[in-house]
Amino acid sequence: MQIAERRDGRDVVVEHVGTARTEAELAVLMAKARQRLHEGQETLDLEGIGLEDEGVAHRPGLITSKRSGLLWQALSDAYARLGFDAIGDEAFAQLVLARIIEPTSKADSVRVLNEIGVASASLRTMFRALQRTQEHDYRGQIATACFSHATTHGDVSLVLYDVTTLYFEAEKEDELRKVGYSKERRVDPQIVVGLLVDRHGFPLEIGCFEGNKAETLTIIPIVKQFAERHGIADMVVVADAGMLSSSNLSDLDEAGLRFIVGSRVTKAPKDLESHFRWHGNAFTDGQIIDTITPRDQRGTAVKVSDPKVKAEPVWDPAVHAKSWRAVWAYSRKRGVRDNATLTLQENKARAVVAGEKAARTPRFVKNRNGATELDEASLARARDLVGLKGYVTNIEGELMSATEVIGSYHDLWHVEQSFRMSKTDLAARPMFHHTREAIEAHLTIVFAALAIARHLQNVTGLSIRKIVATLRPIQQITVRIAGHEHLAEDPITPDAKAILDALNINPQ
């Protein structure tokens, strides 16, 4: 709403009264405008449009541009703050930031950028950026910048590792996309992606492997690449039980790296043989047993402790050369959950034994002389182990207590959260690429976008979806009225102000 006067055949704006978005706001502004007219001045028809005056048609203002400026500023500032702008490739930056705003194909990223008012690079330039990503090792530059950020705002003395799978809707395998064990229980060709993050979930390294590669064979290449890239000689690597293999642990130990990995509950009877002999299967809630476990993960041939001795052995690498340190913890809550799961499995087994249910042989069913029967002994052993969770490490007790070992392992949910973000918020798949080079370039974009998203979430305490949803609707609008350009802005909401304050951004 503006007050204007006619001068020499032109409309000249005298005063901008305000911007109305509802009928009620318009009525208020009209009343305010009328009050500001000089007494005795001819009343302006502020409500009329399309009226003829000296042969000139009065028409409503024309919106010439709209821009989600605050959102783009927040993302661009984060991109620069992490040091990614050193790459010097605007098209690559636009692909990364567009994926945060609305994950879609590279071709559709142009639409996303145009919708928020950002002049995008051409589609051809976008695809050339993918090629440059590989040619100039953008991933290495991003990993270096991420490491610098992580060391400045925390530490990398402890890193977390996990893997996931990304499938392709393709009929045939190739040298990279192969059918393998799928976490999503699919039979499509896939790739295996390994991700290394710091204790807060901030990404540090990403790697891509053939779809049929075993998870245990991915951790060493990623960790070694990370250590060599940054010259690290001392850090703790945390991974789940899927990474537990004697060769992996030996390789990490020989490289001078410390580790904490989950142990399989099936190892508990051997590790806790002394405890079961002297105390039975009774545990108290929160009880922790610090002991040792054989380095040979395949079995029980190696004698590591003497069950005739009541006290648990204290792991010493010089004394127990064939063992690792093992920490076992009991949780009553976990025990209730494990018992419920076992009961379901027992009921299923009984139904199969009774012929009430035809299915693949479930747990706790065994065949004897052509007949099926309940495996009572295995079921009893499983009941004895409910509530137990084990951890294997090569860190001495003087350096890290059993409680700290358990706490460090529980930080693994951060890497799982990062994987969920990459699959949902950043939609790492579907992937519209076929060659290894293009797939690697795509993962580099996802890697950079994940780093920005985690940074913004860590600073604001809000999910990246919430940040985008809050800032995107706040637009800067340019309106042409009577040949003149006027800038209008949406008001900054309290939620948006909180985000901007957390990011230390002053609206421009």
N, C-alpha and C positions, 0 to 999 in steps of 0.2 A: 504494500500500500504506500503510495507516494503522493505528495502534493506537487503539482506542476503548474506552470503558466505558459501561455503562448507568446513567443517572442520571435518576431520576423518570420512567421510561418513555421516555426519549429517549437516542439514541446520541450521545455527546459524544466528539469526536476529542481524543485525548490527544497524539498525535504523528504527524506525517506522515513515514513512513519513506523513501518514494521512489516513482518511477513506473517500471513495467516494461513493456517492449514485446515481449519474447520470453519463452518458457518458462524459459530459463536465467536471465534477469534476475529473473523472478518467484520462482524457487527461492532465489536469493541474498537477495532482500528478505524472503522468509518466514523464512529462517534468522536474518537480522539482527533481525527483529521478535521472534522467539521469545527471542533472547538478551536483549532489553530488557524482557521481562516480569519482574515481581517474582518471586523464588523462592517456590514454594509456591502461586502464583496458578494458578487453573484455566486450562488451556491453551485458547486460542481456536481455533475451527475456521476458520482463515484461508482454507481452500480451499473451504469449502462456500458455496453460494448456494442460495436458495430453501428454507432450513430454517426451520421454524416455531419461534418463541420468544415465548411469551406472546401467541400469536395475531397476531404481527407478522411479515410475510414479509421476509426479508433478500434484497435484489435487488442486482445489480451497479449501479455508478454510471451515471448517464445523462449523456451529452455534450449539453450545451445550446447550445454555440456553438463555432465554430472560426474563427480569423482569421489570415490571413497578414500579421501585423502588421509584420514587418520589411520585407517587400516594399513594402507600402503606405507605410510611413514613408520609405523610400528614394525612392520616386517622388514622394511629396507634398513632401518636402524639396527635391528637385530642381526641382519646379514652382515652389515659392516662391523658391528661390535664384535662378532665372532672372527673377524678377519677374512671372511670369504671374498670381500671386494678386491683383495689383492690378486685374485684370478684375472680380473679385468675383462670379463666376458658378460656383457649386459644381457644377451640372449639366454645364457645359462642361468643367470640370476633370475630372470623372469620365469623360466621354467621351474626353478626351485620354489619361488614365492607363489606362483600360480597353483602349484600342487598343494601348498598349505591352505590356500583359500578354497579351492574346489578341485580335488583330485580327479583328473580326467586324462584323456589322451593328449599327446603332444600337440596334435593338430587342433584340438578343442581348447587348448590353453590360450590361443589367440582370442577366442570368444570371452573367456574368463577375464582376461586383462582388459579387453574393451568394455566389458560390463562395469568394471570398477573405475573406468576412466583413465586407464594407463595406455599410452601409445605403445603397442607391442611391436617387437621385431617381426619381420615377415616369416611366414611358415618355412620357407626355404632356409632362412637364417637359423631358425629354431633347430632344424634337422642337422644343419652344419655344426651347430653347437654340440650335438651329441657326438659327432665325429671328433671335434676338438677335445671333448671330455677325455677320450681315450688317448689321443695323440699327445696331449700335454699333461697327462697324469693329474687331472683335476682332483681325483680321489686322494692322491698322496698329499696335495696341497691342503685339501679340506681336513684330512686326518691330522696333519701337522698343526693346523689352526685349532682344531678341537682339543688336541693335546695341550697346546699353550693355554687355552681357555680353562681346561680342567685343572691344570697345575696352578693357575693364577687364582681360581675361585675354590680350590679344594686340594685334593691330592690324588695321585694314581698309584698309591702304595698297595691298594687293593682293587682289583678289576674283576668284573663278573662276565661270564661267557655262557652263551646258549645258542642253539640252532633252531631254525624253523624251515619249513618247506613252502615253496610257491609253485603252484601247478599251472599248466598251460592247457588251454582247450585245443589241443593238437592231436592229430591221429597218429603221427609217427614220431619216433624218437630221433635224436641226433646226437652229436658228440657231447653235448651239454645237457640237454633236456632228456632225461631218462626216467623210466618208471622205477620207483623205489619205495621204501617205507614212507608213507605219508602220514603226517600228524593229523590231517583232515580225512584220513581213511578213503582216499581217492586212488584211482588206478590210472590217472592221466600222467603224461610225461611231466616232470617237475625239475626244479633245481633246489639245492640245499644252500641256505644262507646262514652264515655264522656271524654273530654280532658280539663285539666286546664293548662293554660300557664301564663307567666308573661306578662307585658305590651309590650314586644318586640317579643312575640311569642315563647319564649323558653319554652319547655314542663316541667311541674312540677309534674303532676299526671295524670294517665290514669285509666279508669275503664271500665268494660265490663258488660253489662246487657242483659236480655232476649229481644228477638226481638220485643215483643209486649208491652214492658214497656213504659209508657208515659214519654216523655222528662222531664216533670216537676218533676218526681219522681227520677231523676238521680242526680240532682245538689246537694242536701243535703248530700247524702252519700259520694260523691267525695270531697266536700268542708270540711266536718267534718273529713274525713280520712286525708286530707292534713293538717288541723289545728292540729289535735291530733298527727300526725306523727312528726311534727316539733315544737309543743308547741306554736302555734301562737294564740294570743288572740285578735289581732287588725289588720284587713285588710279589703280592699274593694273588693267585688266580683262583677264583671260586667258580665251581660248575656243579651241575646236578649229577645224579647217579648215572645218567646216560653216558657221561664222559669217563666213567670209571673203568679203566683197563690198566693192567700192570705195566704195559709198555708206555702208555701216556704218562702215568705217574713217574715212571723211571726217567722218561725223557725230560719232564719238567724239572725233576730233582737234579739231573745231570747238568741242566742248563743253569743251575743256580737259582731257580725260581721256586717259590713256596706255593703250596696249593691247599685248598679245602674243597673236598668233593663229597657228595652224598654217598652213603653206603647202602647196599641192599639189605633188607631186613633178613634175608636168608643167611647172611653171615653172622647174625647175632648169636646163634647157639654156640658157634666156635669161639667168637670173640669173648662171649660172656660165660664161657664154660665154668670158670671158677665161681662166678656169682651164682649161677644156677645150682651149683653143688652146695654152696655154703648158705645161700639165702632162698633158694627155690625160685619160683616165678613171681614173687611178690615185689612190687615196686611202689614207691611213694610218688605222689604227683610232683613233678619238677626234679626228680632224682636224676643225677648225672653220674655216669661211670666213665672214668678216664682209663683206658687200657691200650692194648696193642692188637694189631690184626696182621695176618700174613700178607706179604707183598705179592705173592702169587694169588691173583684173584680167582683162579680156577678151582682152588680147593684147599683141602685140609691136610695135605701131605706134610706141610711145613709145621713143625712144632714151635709155637711162639710163646706159650706160657704154660705154667704147671698148675692144673686145677687142684692139685693137692695143697697148694699154697693159697691161703685165704686172701691175702692182700693182692690187689691188682698191680701188675708191673708198671713202672713209670718208664715211658718210652725214652730211650737214649739212642740216637743214631749210631753211636760208636759201639754200643753193646748189642742192639737189636738190628743188625745189618739186614736181616731178612724180614723185617716187619716195618709197618708204619704205625703212627699213633692213631688210635681210634677213640672217638668220643661217642657215647651212647646216652640218650636222654629219654626219659619217660614222661608222657603227658596223659593225664586222665581223660582230657577232652579227646585227644587222638585215639585213646583206647576205646572210648565209647563209639567213635566213628568207625574204627577198624572192626569192632565186634559186630556192628550193624552190617557192615559189608560182608563179613564172614558168614553171618546168619543167612543173608540172601544167597550167597554161594552154596552154603550147605543145603538150603531148601531146594535149590536148582539141582544139585547133585542127587538128593534123595528122590526128586521127581524123575530123573533119568533112570536111576537104579530101579525104581518101581514101575518103569515102563509108561509113566504118565506123560512123559515128554520126550519127544525124539529130537535130539540135537547133537551137535558135536560134543565129544566128551568134555564135560566141564571140569573145573578144578574139584579135587577131592573125590573123583570117581576113578576106580581102577578095575582092570579086567583080570580075572583069575579063572583059568580053565574055561574060557569062552563066556563067562558070566560077569556081569558088572556088579560091583559092590562099593559101598562107601569106604573111602580111605580114612578110617577113624584115626590112625596114627598121625597122618599129615594134618588132619583137622586139629588134633590136639596140640601138635607143635605150633601151628599157626595161632591158636588161641593163647599160647604161652607168650607169644611175641607181640601181641596187640599193644599199641601205645608207644612202641619203641621207634626211635629214629636215630640212625647212625651217621657219623661224619668221619672221614679219613683225611689226615693231614700229615705233612712233614715239618710242622712247626712245633718246636719244643714247648713244654708247659711253662718254662721260665719266660718265654717271649710272648705267649698268648695263652690265656687261661681257657679252660673248657667252655666257660660261658661266652667268652669272646669268639671262640671258634663257631659256636652255634649261632651267635648273633650275626657274624659275618656271612654265614651261609644263608641266613634268612633274608639278607639283602638281595637275594637273587630275584625277588619279585620285581625289582626295578628293571632288569633286562627283559623279563616277561612283559612288563607294561610297555616297554619300548617296542617290542615286537607287535603287541596289540595295536599300538599307535600306527606303526608302519603299515599294518594290514587293514586297519579301519580308517582312522583319520586321514592318513596319507595314501591309502589305497595302493599299496605296492603292486597289487594285481587287481584286475586283469592286466597283463602285460602285452602290449601290441608290438612285440619285437620277436625276431626269429634268430638273428645272428648273435654269437657270443659277445661281440663288440657292443652291439646295441643294448643287449641285456645288461652288460656291465655298466654302460653309461646310464641306463635307467636306474640301476641300484645306487650309483653315485649321486644322482639327483635325490633319490629317496633318503640317502644317508645325510645329505646336506639339509634337506627339509626336516628330517627327524631331529638333527642338532638344533635347528632354530626353534622347532616346536618345544623341545625339552627345555631349552633356555628360557623361552617365554613362560612356560608353565612353572618352572622353578622360581622365576622372579615374581610372577603375579599370583601364584597359587591357584590359578584357574586352568581348565583344560584348554587346549588349542581351539577346540570347537567353540567353546564359550567365548574366547577372545575374538575369533572371527565373527561369530554371530552378533556380538555386542558392537564391534567397531564398523562392520561393513555397512549397516544401514545409515550411518551418520555421513551425509554427503555434502560436498561443496557444489553448489549449483550456480551456473551462469545463466542469467536471463537477459534477453534483448528486449528492451522497451523503448519505443519511439527512436530506434536507431542507436540506442545507448546500451552498453553492457553493464549489468549489475550483478554483484556477487551475493548470493544468499547461502546461509549455512544452517544445517540442522543443529538444534541445541545439543550440547554434550550432556549425555545422561549421567547420573551418579555412578552407574556401573562403569561407563566408559572413562569417566574421570579417575576412578580408582585404578583402572588399568594403566592409563597414561601416567599417573603419579608414580605407580610402581616401576614403570619403565623410564621414569625421569624424562618424559617427553612433554614439551610445551607446544600446543597446537600452533601450526604456522598459518 
